[in-house]
Structures are given as structure tokens and as C-alpha cells.
Amino acid sequence: MTALSVMQQNMRCFYPYSMDRAAVYMNAFNLIRQILDNAGRPRPMMVGFTEVQSGGPYSQNGLSQIAGRVMSGGYANNVLAIAIGQTALSNWPEYVGIAYDPASITVTGCGQVLRVGTAWQVFAYTQTTGNVGMPQAQNLNMDHRGLGLVSGTIGGKAYIFGFSHNVYAVNYPALLMQALPQIAADARQAFGQDDAVIVFGGDFNCNPRNRNGAVNLEAYSPIDNGHYIPTTNAHAYDYWLVDDQLLVPEPLICPTTRNVTLGLSDHAAVILQYATP
């Protein structure tokens, strides 16, 4: 079997025009790469960035440089910026950024999960890089955030990766979390991959727990002495939800990026190591 990994980082309201913050993130991601190398662990073949405030060229370039530091030490040339929702008080949507290594995964499409009326809907596209804005859907709910998706194959097996920055308000996080099993099933159908491995990661703004339904999703988050290790100062809000096809999943936490004083995040990075046949 071959060991691979995927990474998620909440960017704490990241604007691409602040190159000072981008430079600090580059240094932190360089350090994470060195830690992984020294431990004999695989570098991430994909990095999902949450709480990104722009999807334009500046944002894509900044995320390419940051992700590249942990993936290869250089640039990540394949980047998607996917809108995942917009609040009624904002003039622009929030984005998920996804950088990936085309030598490790053959990406065949991307997508977004948005709240339309009272239901979550999967929008699937054949686009593999660039900006994916908000669709012109009728009755699009402006006060929820969903997921950015990537569909592709690894070693001939189909995978769907999703990244989320869930809303943070009383009862609101549950609207997305309770729907994730059905969203996973809908994503398989939308991408035409009925047996795709599902890997969802993000800042879910609620504690880890399994989510069962149309697709059973198991939560993976590092545990110490029987308790989940916090990814913020107090909560284990960043973790992974995967189906039972994923081989040997092992969650890791990287607190290197949790340093607001330096201009970084209030969330640690999380990595999921897994195996392919």
C-alpha cells in the first residue's frame, strides 16, 4: 500500500492582498513540511483552505504559494477557489481554496454544496482549476455555508474530497452536519461516481461525531487520554468525516499555524493520512 495525506487549514478571514500574512503562512507551512519529512510521513497531496474571502487571481496565487510550501517546497500550480455561501450582510461570498498535486490525483471536476431554499444542493462542474463563483440559482439561501468539492481518481479509484467552513451560531451548524450523509450520496450521483470514497474535512464548528445515513461517515480527530485534542483554544472543531472505504485513516494535528499574534490562524492545521492499494 502507498501512504498519502490530505490537509485542511482554517485561514482566519484570509484576504489575499495581505502579503505579510501570506509570507507568515508560507513559513509555517515550510515548517510543517519539515516536520512531516523528519517523521517519515507523506506530504499532503491536497490542501483545503477554509475561511478565504476572495476567489480571484490574487487569492489563487497566494494559496498556491502557501500550499506549495507543504506539498513540494515550491508552488502548487493546480488551485481551485470555490464559493460556498454568502451571508445577507456581506457583499461577496466566502470561498474554499483547494490546491492539489496532479501527480497524485487526477482531478476530473469540482463542485459546491449550497443551501437552496430549505435543502442542500450539489452543483457539479468539469472545471479543474480557477474560480467557481456563486451560481444563478433561484431561491439561493444567503445565510448558510456549504462545502467546496473536488472529484478525481487515485490509482484508478474514485474519490470525492470536500472542505467546509460551517456557520457558527446556535443550532445553525446542525443544519449542515445532519445533512452530510445525504450530501455525500448526492455528490456521488452528481459526479457520476456511485462508489467514490468520501473524504470531508474542515472547520465544522461543532465537536466530532459520526454521521450516519445515506452514506455512513466516521469522524477522525486525534485523541489524547480519551479526549479529542482541541484545534482551537478550547474545541476540536477541525476534523475529518470519511466513509468506510478509506484505508488506514490516521488523523494528525499541526498546531504550528495556530498563532493569531503572528498573523496566522486561531485554528490548528489538521492532516489525514491514509493508504491506497
C-alpha positions as CSV (number, residue, x, y, z in Angstrom):
1,M,0.0,0.0,0.0
2,T,1.0,3.6,-0.6
3,A,0.6,6.3,2.1
4,L,-1.0,9.6,1.1
5,S,-2.3,12.5,3.1
6,V,-4.7,15.5,2.8
7,M,-4.6,18.7,4.9
8,Q,-7.1,21.3,6.0
9,Q,-6.4,24.8,7.3
10,N,-8.8,27.4,8.6
11,M,-7.2,30.7,7.4
12,R,-9.0,33.1,9.8
13,C,-10.6,35.6,7.5
14,F,-7.8,35.4,4.9
15,Y,-7.6,38.2,2.3
16,P,-5.1,37.7,-0.5
17,Y,-4.0,41.3,-0.5
18,S,-2.2,40.9,2.8
19,M,1.1,39.5,1.6
20,D,2.6,39.9,5.1
21,R,0.1,37.2,6.4
22,A,0.8,35.1,3.3
23,A,4.5,35.1,4.0
24,V,4.0,34.1,7.6
25,Y,1.8,31.2,6.4
26,M,4.5,30.1,4.0
27,N,7.0,29.9,6.8
28,A,4.6,27.9,8.9
29,F,3.8,25.5,6.0
30,N,7.5,25.1,5.4
31,L,7.9,24.0,9.0
32,I,5.1,21.5,8.7
33,R,6.7,20.0,5.6
34,Q,10.0,19.6,7.5
35,I,8.2,18.0,10.5
36,L,6.4,15.5,8.2
37,D,9.7,14.8,6.3
38,N,11.5,14.2,9.6
39,A,8.8,11.9,10.8
40,G,8.8,9.9,7.6
41,R,5.2,10.9,6.8
42,P,3.8,11.7,3.4
43,R,3.4,15.4,2.4
44,P,-0.2,16.3,1.6
45,M,-1.2,15.7,-2.0
46,M,-4.1,18.1,-1.4
47,V,-4.6,21.2,0.9
48,G,-8.1,22.6,1.6
49,F,-8.2,26.2,2.8
50,T,-11.3,27.4,4.6
51,E,-12.4,31.0,5.6
52,V,-11.0,32.5,2.4
53,Q,-12.5,35.8,1.5
54,S,-11.8,36.0,-2.2
55,G,-11.6,33.6,-5.2
56,G,-9.8,35.8,-7.7
57,P,-6.3,35.5,-9.2
58,Y,-4.6,37.2,-6.2
59,S,-6.2,34.7,-3.9
60,Q,-5.4,31.7,-6.1
61,N,-1.7,32.8,-6.4
62,G,-1.4,33.3,-2.6
63,L,-2.9,29.9,-1.8
64,S,-0.7,28.3,-4.5
65,Q,2.4,29.7,-2.8
66,I,1.3,28.7,0.7
67,A,0.2,25.2,-0.2
68,G,3.3,24.6,-2.3
69,R,5.4,25.1,0.8
70,V,4.0,22.0,2.5
71,M,3.4,19.9,-0.7
72,S,6.7,20.4,-2.5
73,G,8.6,23.3,-1.1
74,G,7.7,25.4,-4.2
75,Y,4.4,26.3,-5.9
76,A,1.1,24.3,-6.2
77,N,0.0,25.2,-9.7
78,N,-3.4,23.5,-9.6
79,V,-5.7,25.6,-7.4
80,L,-9.5,25.9,-7.2
81,A,-11.3,28.7,-5.4
82,I,-14.9,27.6,-4.8
83,A,-17.7,29.8,-3.4
84,I,-19.5,28.0,-0.6
85,G,-22.1,30.6,0.6
86,Q,-22.8,34.2,1.4
87,T,-24.4,35.9,4.3
88,A,-27.1,38.5,3.8
89,L,-24.8,41.2,5.3
90,S,-21.9,40.6,3.0
91,N,-21.1,41.9,-0.5
92,W,-19.2,38.8,-1.5
93,P,-19.3,35.1,-0.9
94,E,-16.8,33.1,1.2
95,Y,-14.6,30.6,-0.6
96,V,-12.8,27.3,0.0
97,G,-9.4,27.1,-1.7
98,I,-8.2,23.7,-2.8
99,A,-4.7,23.0,-4.0
100,Y,-3.7,19.6,-5.3
101,D,-0.8,17.7,-6.8
102,P,-1.8,16.3,-10.3
103,A,0.9,13.7,-10.0
104,S,-1.1,12.1,-7.0
105,I,-4.7,12.7,-8.1
106,T,-6.3,13.0,-11.5
107,V,-9.0,15.7,-10.8
108,T,-11.9,15.4,-13.1
109,G,-14.2,18.0,-11.7
110,C,-15.2,20.3,-8.9
111,G,-18.4,21.3,-7.2
112,Q,-20.1,23.3,-4.4
113,V,-22.8,22.4,-1.9
114,L,-25.2,25.3,-1.3
115,R,-28.4,25.9,0.6
116,V,-31.2,26.3,-1.9
117,G,-34.5,27.1,-0.2
118,T,-34.7,24.6,2.6
119,A,-32.5,22.0,1.1
120,W,-28.8,21.4,0.4
121,Q,-28.0,21.1,-3.3
122,V,-24.8,19.8,-5.0
123,F,-23.6,21.8,-8.1
124,A,-21.1,19.8,-10.1
125,Y,-18.8,21.1,-12.9
126,T,-16.0,19.8,-15.1
127,Q,-13.7,22.7,-14.1
128,T,-10.4,21.6,-12.5
129,T,-8.7,25.0,-11.8
130,G,-9.7,28.6,-11.2
131,N,-12.6,30.5,-9.7
132,V,-16.0,29.0,-9.2
133,G,-18.4,31.7,-8.1
134,M,-22.0,31.5,-6.8
135,P,-24.4,30.1,-9.3
136,Q,-27.5,31.9,-10.5
137,A,-29.8,29.5,-8.7
138,Q,-33.3,30.6,-7.7
139,N,-34.1,30.8,-4.0
140,L,-30.4,30.6,-3.0
141,N,-30.2,30.9,0.7
142,M,-27.8,33.6,1.7
143,D,-27.2,32.7,5.3
144,H,-25.5,29.3,5.2
145,R,-22.2,27.9,4.1
146,G,-21.7,24.5,2.5
147,L,-18.7,22.7,1.0
148,G,-16.3,23.0,-1.9
149,L,-15.8,19.7,-3.6
150,V,-13.2,18.0,-5.8
151,S,-13.8,14.8,-7.7
152,G,-11.0,12.7,-9.1
153,T,-9.2,9.3,-9.2
154,I,-6.2,8.0,-7.3
155,G,-4.8,4.7,-8.6
156,G,-8.0,4.2,-10.7
157,K,-10.3,4.5,-7.6
158,A,-12.8,7.4,-7.5
159,Y,-12.6,9.9,-4.6
160,I,-14.6,13.0,-3.7
161,F,-13.0,15.4,-1.3
162,G,-15.0,18.2,0.4
163,F,-14.0,21.1,2.6
164,S,-16.3,23.2,4.8
165,H,-16.3,26.2,7.0
166,N,-19.6,25.7,8.7
167,V,-21.5,28.5,10.2
168,Y,-21.1,29.3,13.9
169,A,-24.4,30.2,15.6
170,V,-26.8,28.4,17.9
171,N,-28.4,25.4,16.1
172,Y,-27.1,26.5,12.7
173,P,-24.1,24.1,12.5
174,A,-26.5,21.2,12.8
175,L,-28.3,22.0,9.5
176,L,-25.2,21.1,7.5
177,M,-23.9,18.3,9.8
178,Q,-27.1,16.3,9.8
179,A,-27.3,16.5,6.0
180,L,-23.7,15.4,5.3
181,P,-24.6,11.7,4.7
182,Q,-27.2,12.7,2.1
183,I,-24.8,15.3,0.6
184,A,-22.2,12.5,0.2
185,A,-24.7,10.4,-1.7
186,D,-25.9,13.4,-3.8
187,A,-22.2,14.2,-4.6
188,R,-21.6,10.7,-5.9
189,Q,-24.6,11.0,-8.1
190,A,-23.7,14.5,-9.3
191,F,-20.2,13.4,-10.4
192,G,-21.4,10.0,-11.7
193,Q,-19.2,8.1,-9.2
194,D,-21.5,5.8,-7.3
195,D,-18.7,4.1,-5.4
196,A,-16.4,7.1,-4.8
197,V,-14.5,7.3,-1.5
198,I,-15.9,10.2,0.5
199,V,-13.4,12.4,2.5
200,F,-14.9,15.6,4.1
201,G,-12.7,17.8,6.2
202,G,-13.0,21.3,7.6
203,D,-13.8,23.7,10.4
204,F,-17.2,22.2,11.2
205,N,-17.8,24.5,14.3
206,C,-19.1,21.5,16.3
207,N,-17.5,18.6,18.0
208,P,-16.6,15.4,16.2
209,R,-19.2,12.6,15.9
210,N,-20.1,10.0,13.4
211,R,-22.8,11.0,10.9
212,N,-24.9,8.1,9.6
213,G,-27.5,8.0,6.9
214,A,-27.4,7.5,3.1
215,V,-23.6,7.3,3.4
216,N,-22.2,6.5,6.9
217,L,-19.4,8.9,7.7
218,E,-17.0,8.2,10.6
219,A,-15.3,11.1,12.4
220,Y,-11.5,11.1,12.7
221,S,-9.8,13.5,15.1
222,P,-6.7,13.0,17.2
223,I,-7.4,11.7,20.8
224,D,-5.3,12.1,23.9
225,N,-6.3,10.3,27.2
226,G,-9.7,9.6,25.8
227,H,-10.5,13.2,24.7
228,Y,-10.3,14.9,21.4
229,I,-7.3,17.3,21.1
230,P,-8.6,20.8,20.6
231,T,-7.8,22.5,17.3
232,T,-8.8,25.9,18.7
233,N,-8.1,27.2,22.2
234,A,-11.0,25.1,23.5
235,H,-12.6,23.0,20.9
236,A,-11.9,20.1,18.5
237,Y,-13.8,21.8,15.6
238,D,-11.4,20.8,12.8
239,Y,-11.5,17.1,11.8
240,W,-12.4,14.6,9.1
241,L,-15.6,12.6,8.1
242,V,-14.9,9.6,5.8
243,D,-16.7,6.6,4.6
244,D,-15.6,3.0,5.4
245,Q,-13.8,2.6,2.1
246,L,-10.8,4.7,3.2
247,L,-7.9,2.5,4.2
248,V,-6.0,3.0,7.4
249,P,-7.1,6.6,8.2
250,E,-4.9,8.4,10.8
251,P,-5.7,11.9,11.8
252,L,-2.9,14.3,12.8
253,I,-2.9,17.9,14.2
254,C,-0.3,20.6,13.5
255,P,-0.6,23.5,16.0
256,T,2.2,25.4,14.1
257,T,-0.4,27.5,12.4
258,R,-2.4,28.4,15.5
259,N,-0.9,31.7,16.4
260,V,-3.0,34.8,15.9
261,T,-0.3,37.0,17.3
262,L,1.9,36.2,14.3
263,G,-0.9,36.8,11.9
264,L,-1.8,33.1,11.5
265,S,-5.0,31.3,12.4
266,D,-6.9,30.6,15.6
267,H,-7.2,27.0,14.3
268,A,-4.5,24.3,14.0
269,A,-4.0,22.6,10.7
270,V,-5.3,19.0,10.5
271,I,-4.0,16.2,8.3
272,L,-5.5,12.9,7.5
273,Q,-3.0,10.2,6.4
274,Y,-4.4,7.2,4.6
275,A,-3.4,4.4,2.3
276,T,-4.2,3.3,-1.2
277,P,-3.8,-0.2,-2.5
